Amino acid sequence: MCMNYKNLWPYKIPKKDYYKLRSISSQMKDTYSIGREGIKDTTIKDLKMLLKKYGMIKIRLQRGSRLDKDRFELAEELAKKVGAIIIDIRGFTVTLALDDPSYARSIIKGTRVPPGLEK
């Protein structure tokens, strides 16, 4: 019996594009910082707006925001509330992107430049 492994990838963007976005994210600077007030409605609105504009953002979780949860739990909660996918988690910095192949392609080609990479 042969299994179809193509259905195991949970995202709409292809794996190849996902890994290219991950390499681009390592060169980005932090776009948004979440402090001791944690994740609020205004934070979610701001992040949604930034994601719609840029397609990919990098978020720094400050010390006060991570008192009650693990960084991975915070990243998952943030991604779920904003409607994005987690591209990378390095330390207390999370990179999120929209799960839309057209946004991913435009970032990879350079037509849409994420914040922190402008020249």
Steps between C-alpha positions, in 0.01 A plus 500: 500500500644836394431813707466840344749713694410814308199554726714510815632855436258721698557830316381643170846626406740237363784369717756654268352848548468444876872430531587801282285720723679356801839594356374852421365535855845448649612825333201704620497737796225493762181663376282495809566461871254350751559624854368424845139568407508189285274424206209746489236584240698802382808282460304256283363785285847647452650163408222423252556836334876445480455148361259621234743775398829306509404129493762409760591660834743434782378539857709532815348366823626714787565358846168615650287336231628149569437458870214253481567304180775332306633684192366230268152525654509879461608467136220252423242717674620807311498322164151363558356838603662685211426232239861433402753219504818479704805525277768502767553520875847608613534571869214733584457628145219360285460543124147475362380500140169478320422154369442633151715381207472835319639690800780244541596522131503882506729501806736246343514689167560828682191687382370513859772593750444409866584766759860487615631412153448835330808654346 
